[in-house]
Amino acid sequence: MAVAFPEPVIPDHVPSELVRPFPFVFGTTTDVDPFNALADSVHEGPELIYAPHAYPGGTPAWVPRRMEDMRAIYLDTDHYSTQDFSPFSKLTGGTWINSPVELDPPAHGPFRQMVNPAFTPKAMAALEDKIREYAVGYIDGFAARGSCEFMADFAFEFPIKVFMELMGLPHDRVAEFMDWEMNLLHNHDLSKIADATNKVVAYLGSEIDDRRANPRNDLISFGVTSTIEGRPLTQDELLGFMFNLFIGGLDTVSTNMGLQFWHLATHPEDQAALRANPADIPHAIDELMRAYGAVTTFRTCKKETTIRGQKIMPGDKVCMSTTLAGRDPAEFDNPGAVDFARRPRHVGFGFGIHTCVGMHLARRELRIAMEEFLARIPPFTLQPGHVVTCHLGMIQPVALPLVWTPR
């Protein structure tokens, strides 16, 4: 899909030979395989490029393609900041930031320490039965039909239900949440992104006010009643925390689920292996997250440094593509092959101090979804003739029609 972006301004310190297009542009779609074609094409080029339209809104960013370089950047909080990790607050003139993901040390530590108890493996294990109940409810709703549009019928709504349960939000607003999510993460129109941001922030703000008056057992109340170094969270901190949960809790799980089921639908031998050995599902999910890395985040250089000998200047954006990291041929033998015995060290949940706070919840949702789908649905394939179109930026199938012979 062609999108008109502003004419890029290439700084003087950027060599012209490193200015190259980046295929994973936010707000665009493609019918080309994002992993075995587009990611491979980047890995055939320089180890570092300067892409004119890599950052949301179509502005430039450096793109390292090596896992080794990305891990070093994740850990280097002296030279790189996570501020402006996403464009949402700035687009709306907000004074909040996505917390704790956009907090740098030393502010990051106390905030993360406050958040962590709500997302421990033990805390997430308490949700196991409810998550499974939601998964089974959706799957049983279409099992006898012999088909589903996996994204719309399951991958989008299932994580939203879990998110609403955690946040204590009404389940009758699923469609509205999905619309906001699509505009936030898959639209190139900055005005629509800003409008969706304003709607989400207004809604979360009203829920925060409600929990101040009527705290209960949910994550919003947890934030309202928590303290950081002895003080309560400010309104901006609460908005940033809840907005971060909104983004991470909705789209990331849907995206990974869609990519993983696309693989199973088109690789019957892998689907059969997991049906025969469901205990292998957790390891399979890790390998699929490596092979189908979907998330791109950003860092902003705050102190002059180098990557691969190239000068990186303050203000430069750096694109952290898990798609490229997971397909790095210097890191993984035969990276295009999915091997459930591989046990990879992927960066699908980030790396270093900003590793995804909701990782244990996401793993649980992905595992339960795969366990229940494979247990309740006979062998499935992609609908014959369907060509999968993917959103880019956050790489996600637009539609994934699956078919099977009902039992």
C-alpha positions in Angstrom: 0.0 0.0 0.0 1.5 3.3 -1.1 1.5 6.0 1.6 2.6 9.6 1.1 5.2 10.5 3.8 7.1 13.8 4.3 10.3 14.4 2.4 13.0 13.1 4.7 15.8 15.4 6.1 19.1 13.4 6.0 21.6 14.8 8.6 25.1 15.6 7.5 26.6 12.7 9.6 24.7 10.1 7.7 26.7 8.6 4.7 24.6 8.5 1.6 25.4 4.9 0.9 23.6 3.9 4.2 20.4 5.7 3.3 18.1 2.8 2.2 14.4 2.0 2.3 13.1 0.0 5.3 10.3 -2.4 4.4 8.4 -2.4 7.8 6.9 1.1 7.6 4.1 1.8 10.1 0.7 2.2 8.7 1.3 0.2 5.5 0.4 -3.3 4.4 1.9 -5.9 2.2 1.0 -9.1 0.4 4.7 -10.1 0.4 6.0 -12.5 3.0 7.4 -10.0 5.7 9.7 -12.6 7.1 11.1 -14.8 4.3 11.2 -12.0 1.8 11.3 -8.6 3.4 13.5 -9.4 6.5 15.8 -11.5 4.3 16.3 -8.5 1.9 17.4 -6.3 4.8 19.9 -8.9 6.0 21.4 -9.0 2.5 22.5 -5.3 3.0 24.7 -3.4 5.4 24.7 -4.1 9.1 23.3 -0.6 9.7 21.1 1.5 7.5 19.5 4.9 7.8 15.8 4.5 6.8 14.0 7.7 5.7 10.5 6.5 6.9 11.1 4.1 9.8 9.6 6.0 12.7 5.8 6.3 13.1 4.7 9.3 11.0 7.2 8.5 8.3 10.4 10.1 9.7 14.0 8.7 9.7 15.7 6.2 12.0 18.8 4.1 12.1 18.1 0.4 11.6 20.6 -2.1 13.0 19.9 -5.6 11.7 22.2 -7.6 14.0 20.9 -9.1 17.2 24.3 -8.4 18.9 23.9 -4.7 18.2 20.3 -4.6 19.4 21.1 -6.3 22.7 23.9 -3.8 23.3 21.6 -0.9 22.6 18.9 -2.4 24.9 21.5 -2.4 27.7 23.1 1.0 27.0 21.0 3.4 29.0 23.9 5.9 29.1 23.7 6.7 25.3 20.1 5.7 24.5 16.8 6.8 25.9 13.4 5.1 25.7 11.6 8.5 25.8 9.6 9.0 22.7 9.5 5.2 22.5 6.1 5.8 20.9 4.5 9.0 19.4 1.1 8.9 21.2 1.5 11.5 24.0 3.4 14.0 21.8 0.8 13.8 19.1 -1.9 15.0 21.5 0.2 17.5 23.5 0.1 15.2 26.5 2.4 15.5 29.5 2.2 11.8 30.3 4.6 9.1 29.0 4.1 5.4 28.6 5.3 4.1 32.0 7.5 2.3 32.9 8.7 1.7 29.3 9.5 5.3 28.5 11.3 5.9 31.8 15.1 6.0 31.9 17.2 5.3 35.0 17.1 6.4 37.8 13.3 7.0 37.5 12.7 3.6 35.9 13.8 1.4 38.8 11.3 2.6 41.5 8.4 2.6 39.0 9.2 -0.9 37.8 9.6 -2.1 41.4 6.1 -0.8 42.1 4.7 -2.5 39.0 6.4 -5.9 39.2 4.3 -7.5 42.0 1.1 -7.3 39.9 2.7 -9.3 37.1 4.7 -12.1 38.8 4.3 -15.6 37.4 2.3 -16.4 40.6 0.0 -13.5 40.1 -0.6 -14.5 36.5 -1.1 -18.1 37.4 -4.2 -17.1 39.4 -5.8 -16.1 36.1 -5.3 -19.4 34.4 -8.8 -20.7 34.8 -10.4 -17.4 33.7 -8.1 -17.2 30.6 -8.9 -20.8 29.7 -12.6 -20.1 30.2 -12.5 -17.2 27.7 -10.5 -19.2 25.2 -12.8 -22.2 25.3 -15.9 -19.9 25.0 -14.6 -18.4 21.8 -13.4 -21.7 20.2 -16.5 -23.6 21.0 -18.5 -20.8 19.4 -17.1 -21.6 15.9 -15.8 -25.2 16.2 -18.9 -26.8 14.6 -18.8 -24.3 11.7 -15.7 -25.7 10.2 -14.1 -22.3 9.7 -13.3 -19.0 11.4 -11.7 -15.8 10.5 -9.0 -16.3 13.2 -8.1 -12.6 13.7 -11.6 -11.3 14.1 -13.2 -14.3 15.7 -10.5 -15.1 18.2 -7.1 -13.3 18.2 -8.4 -9.8 18.7 -11.3 -10.4 21.1 -9.7 -13.1 23.4 -6.8 -10.9 24.7 -9.2 -7.9 25.0 -11.4 -10.0 27.3 -8.5 -10.9 29.5 -7.3 -7.3 29.5 -10.7 -6.1 30.6 -10.8 -8.7 33.3 -7.5 -7.5 34.7 -8.5 -3.8 34.5 -12.0 -4.2 35.8 -13.6 -2.8 32.6 -16.9 -3.6 31.1 -16.9 -6.4 28.5 -19.5 -4.8 26.3 -17.0 -2.3 24.9 -14.8 -4.9 23.0 -15.7 -3.5 19.6 -14.9 0.1 20.7 -11.5 -1.0 22.1 -10.7 -2.9 18.9 -11.4 0.2 16.9 -9.1 2.4 19.1 -6.4 -0.3 18.9 -6.5 -0.4 15.1 -6.1 3.3 14.8 -3.4 3.5 17.4 -1.2 0.8 15.9 -2.1 0.3 12.3 -3.0 3.7 10.8 -0.5 6.0 9.1 -2.8 9.0 9.5 -1.4 11.0 12.4 -4.7 12.7 13.0 -6.5 9.4 13.4 -3.8 8.1 15.7 -4.1 11.3 17.8 -7.9 11.0 17.9 -7.7 7.4 19.1 -5.1 8.4 21.7 -7.4 11.2 23.0 -10.3 8.7 23.3 -8.3 6.1 25.1 -6.8 8.7 27.5 -10.2 10.2 28.3 -11.7 6.8 29.0 -8.8 5.7 31.2 -8.8 9.0 33.0 -12.5 8.5 33.9 -11.8 5.0 35.1 -8.9 6.2 37.3 -11.2 8.8 38.8 -13.8 6.1 39.5 -11.2 3.9 41.3 -10.1 6.7 43.5 -13.6 6.9 44.7 -14.4 3.2 44.6 -11.2 1.1 44.7 -11.6 -2.6 44.0 -9.6 -5.7 43.0 -8.2 -4.7 39.5 -5.1 -3.2 38.0 -6.5 0.3 37.8 -7.1 0.2 41.6 -3.7 -1.3 42.1 -2.2 1.8 40.4 -4.3 4.2 42.3 -3.5 2.7 45.7 0.2 2.1 45.0 3.1 4.3 46.0 6.6 5.0 44.6 9.1 5.7 47.2 6.4 6.6 49.7 4.2 8.8 47.5 1.1 8.1 45.4 1.3 8.1 41.6 0.5 11.4 39.9 -2.4 11.5 37.3 0.2 11.6 34.5 1.9 8.6 35.9 -1.3 6.7 36.2 -2.4 7.6 32.7 1.0 6.6 31.3 0.9 3.3 33.2 -2.6 2.4 32.1 -2.0 3.5 28.5 1.1 1.3 28.3 -1.0 -1.7 29.6 -3.7 -0.9 27.0 -1.2 -1.0 24.1 0.7 -4.0 25.3 -2.2 -6.0 26.6 -4.3 -5.8 23.5 -2.3 -5.8 20.2 0.9 -7.6 21.0 -0.8 -10.9 22.0 -3.2 -10.7 19.1 -0.3 -10.1 16.7 1.8 -13.0 17.9 -1.2 -15.3 18.0 -2.1 -14.5 14.4 1.5 -15.1 13.2 1.8 -18.4 15.1 -1.5 -19.8 13.8 -0.6 -18.7 10.3 2.5 -20.8 10.6 0.6 -23.8 12.0 -2.0 -23.5 9.3 0.6 -23.6 6.5 3.0 -26.1 8.2 0.9 -29.2 8.9 3.9 -31.2 10.2 4.5 -28.6 12.9 0.8 -28.6 13.8 0.7 -32.4 14.0 3.8 -32.4 16.2 2.2 -30.1 18.8 -1.1 -32.1 18.7 0.9 -35.2 19.5 3.1 -33.5 22.1 1.2 -30.6 23.7 3.8 -30.3 26.4 6.1 -28.9 23.7 3.8 -25.9 23.1 5.7 -23.4 25.5 9.0 -24.1 23.6 7.3 -23.9 20.3 5.9 -20.5 21.1 9.4 -19.3 21.9 10.7 -20.5 18.5 7.7 -19.0 16.7 8.3 -15.7 18.5 11.9 -15.8 17.2 10.9 -16.7 13.7 8.0 -14.3 13.5 9.2 -11.4 15.5 6.5 -8.7 15.1 7.3 -5.8 17.2 9.4 -2.7 16.5 10.3 -0.3 19.2 12.6 2.8 19.3 15.4 4.4 21.2 16.6 8.0 21.0 20.3 8.7 21.1 21.0 11.1 24.0 24.9 11.2 23.8 27.1 10.8 20.8 28.1 7.2 20.2 28.8 4.7 17.4 27.2 1.6 16.0 29.5 -0.5 13.8 31.8 2.5 13.6 29.1 4.8 12.4 28.5 8.0 14.3 25.1 8.2 16.0 24.2 11.7 17.2 21.9 13.0 19.9 18.3 13.1 18.7 18.8 10.3 16.2 16.1 7.6 16.4 17.2 3.9 16.4 14.8 1.2 15.3 14.7 -2.0 17.3 13.1 -4.5 15.0 12.5 -7.9 16.6 11.8 -9.1 13.1 15.3 -8.5 12.0 16.8 -9.7 15.3 15.0 -13.1 15.1 16.1 -13.6 11.5 19.7 -12.6 12.0 21.9 -15.2 10.2 24.8 -14.4 12.4 22.8 -15.3 15.5 20.8 -18.3 14.3 21.7 -21.1 12.0 19.2 -21.3 9.1 17.0 -18.6 10.6 14.2 -19.1 8.2 13.6 -22.7 9.4 11.3 -23.2 12.4 12.7 -25.8 14.7 10.8 -26.5 17.9 14.0 -28.1 19.5 16.0 -24.8 19.0 15.3 -23.2 22.4 16.2 -19.7 21.1 17.2 -16.6 23.1 14.8 -14.2 21.3 14.0 -10.6 22.1 10.3 -10.8 21.4 9.6 -9.4 24.9 12.5 -6.9 24.8 15.7 -7.2 26.6 17.4 -5.6 29.6 15.7 -3.4 32.2 12.7 -2.7 29.8 11.8 -6.4 29.3 8.0 -6.5 28.9 6.3 -6.3 32.3 3.4 -8.3 31.0 5.6 -11.1 29.6 4.2 -13.8 31.9 0.6 -12.9 31.1 1.3 -12.9 27.4 3.0 -16.3 27.5 0.1 -17.7 29.4 -2.5 -16.4 26.9 -0.5 -17.6 23.9 0.0 -21.1 25.5 -3.7 -21.5 26.6 -4.9 -20.3 23.2 -2.8 -22.9 21.4 -3.6 -25.7 23.8 -7.3 -25.2 23.6 -7.4 -24.6 19.8 -5.4 -27.7 19.0 -7.5 -29.8 21.5 -10.9 -28.6 20.2 -10.4 -28.0 16.5 -9.4 -30.7 14.1 -6.4 -30.2 11.8 -6.8 -26.8 10.1 -5.4 -25.1 7.1 -5.5 -21.6 5.6 -8.5 -21.2 3.4 -7.5 -22.3 -0.1 -6.6 -19.3 -2.4 -6.3 -16.8 0.4 -3.3 -14.5 0.2 -2.4 -13.2 3.7 -2.0 -9.4 3.8 0.0 -8.1 6.7 0.0 -4.7 8.5 3.6 -3.5 8.8 5.3 -1.7 11.7 3.6 -4.1 14.0 3.5 -7.1 11.7 0.0 -8.6 11.9 -2.2 -10.5 9.5 -5.1 -8.4 8.4 -7.3 -11.5 8.1 -6.5 -15.2 8.6 -9.4 -17.5 7.4 -8.9 -21.0 8.7 -10.9 -24.1 7.6 -11.2 -27.6 8.9 -13.6 -30.6 8.7 -15.9 -30.5 11.8 -15.9 -33.5 14.1 
